[in-house]
Amino acid sequence: MSTLRIDISGGPRSYKPGETIGGRVTWQVDRDPKSAELRLFWYTSGKGTQDVGNVDAVAFETPQTHDDRTFSFVLPREPFSYSGKLISIVWAIELIVEPGSNVERHEFVMSGSGSEVVTT
Amino acid sequence: MKARENPFRSERVIETIRYTCTDGDLDTLIAKLAALGNRAAIVGPHGAGKTTLLEDLACVLEARGFRIVPVRLSTDDRRLPRAWSRRAACLGPRDIVCLDGAEQLSALRWLWFRWRARRAGGLLVTSHSQGRLPTLIACTTSPDLLEGIVRRLAPSPAAGAPPAGELFRRHRGNLRDALRELYDFHAA
């Protein structure tokens, strides 16, 4: 059985543009991993076709079956986390260890005020 | 309700609901496709699950070592992508061309497309009507199918939500449009 974890430094919180999100990722997988990558991205959720914006990624070199690494990403200026009736914009980091469908995701809020922008 | 909390948000529908074959599983369809020389059509009206089934079959074929060459057409964009022309020039027996929306091509353009795909190991298309290639499966929908999907997405129906049978009739069996109406109902 595979276990993947994303631990954020200082615990989960919201962020402002330009801030750094960092922490530690840990994984334990059954087979020797060919790759382990952490991605910073945003995606849309709601009605219609989903959009995804890949912002940054780090590929961990020579990943082991049981491993842990540190990471940090500087957040861009936009887009802000947002929710309306038709669409939401959600920020996330995702750990992917291959082969296999080993994925762990951590979602967070990024905006000028530190809160999700909400319209009704 | 926020869009990302709507039980009928599109990515949740795609992740949760896959095509359910009433006359066999995906392996049965792959066997039938092979018997048809790997050239066949998934036929059905709007919102019947053709694209979903095409994606699922493509995943199985890819797992079996084929390279999938996806081509997508819609009423908004009926032009064949430029990448297709480049890719068509080097198709081989391990390539399966998956064309979603074959009905968007005129008869002449379809013949041209089929000729360009002649070296591929397979050609699997979706179409609203029969005739372009032998039919692999005719996708159909029913009020019961819609009700089952709605229950999976929203186990506790919201007060005042339109019943599945009424939605089915209103959208003439188009499940995609019926689920979009339910999205709007929950968003309101």
HADDOCK unambig.tbl for C-alpha pairs under 7 A between the chains (distance, minus, plus):
assign (segid A and resid 45 and name CA) (segid B and resid 3 and name CA) 6.37 0.50 0.50
assign (segid A and resid 45 and name CA) (segid B and resid 4 and name CA) 5.19 0.50 0.50
assign (segid A and resid 45 and name CA) (segid B and resid 9 and name CA) 6.64 0.50 0.50
assign (segid A and resid 45 and name CA) (segid B and resid 11 and name CA) 6.76 0.50 0.50
assign (segid A and resid 46 and name CA) (segid B and resid 3 and name CA) 4.66 0.50 0.50
assign (segid A and resid 46 and name CA) (segid B and resid 4 and name CA) 5.63 0.50 0.50
assign (segid A and resid 46 and name CA) (segid B and resid 9 and name CA) 4.44 0.50 0.50
assign (segid A and resid 46 and name CA) (segid B and resid 10 and name CA) 5.90 0.50 0.50
assign (segid A and resid 47 and name CA) (segid B and resid 9 and name CA) 5.48 0.50 0.50
assign (segid A and resid 47 and name CA) (segid B and resid 10 and name CA) 5.47 0.50 0.50
assign (segid A and resid 48 and name CA) (segid B and resid 10 and name CA) 5.99 0.50 0.50
assign (segid A and resid 50 and name CA) (segid B and resid 11 and name CA) 6.77 0.50 0.50
assign (segid A and resid 83 and name CA) (segid B and resid 2 and name CA) 5.58 0.50 0.50
assign (segid A and resid 83 and name CA) (segid B and resid 3 and name CA) 6.19 0.50 0.50
assign (segid A and resid 84 and name CA) (segid B and resid 2 and name CA) 5.59 0.50 0.50
assign (segid A and resid 84 and name CA) (segid B and resid 3 and name CA) 5.91 0.50 0.50
assign (segid A and resid 85 and name CA) (segid B and resid 1 and name CA) 6.40 0.50 0.50
assign (segid A and resid 85 and name CA) (segid B and resid 2 and name CA) 5.43 0.50 0.50
assign (segid A and resid 85 and name CA) (segid B and resid 3 and name CA) 4.96 0.50 0.50
assign (segid A and resid 85 and name CA) (segid B and resid 187 and name CA) 5.41 0.50 0.50
assign (segid A and resid 86 and name CA) (segid B and resid 3 and name CA) 5.45 0.50 0.50
assign (segid A and resid 87 and name CA) (segid B and resid 3 and name CA) 5.03 0.50 0.50
assign (segid A and resid 88 and name CA) (segid B and resid 3 and name CA) 5.41 0.50 0.50
assign (segid A and resid 88 and name CA) (segid B and resid 4 and name CA) 5.57 0.50 0.50
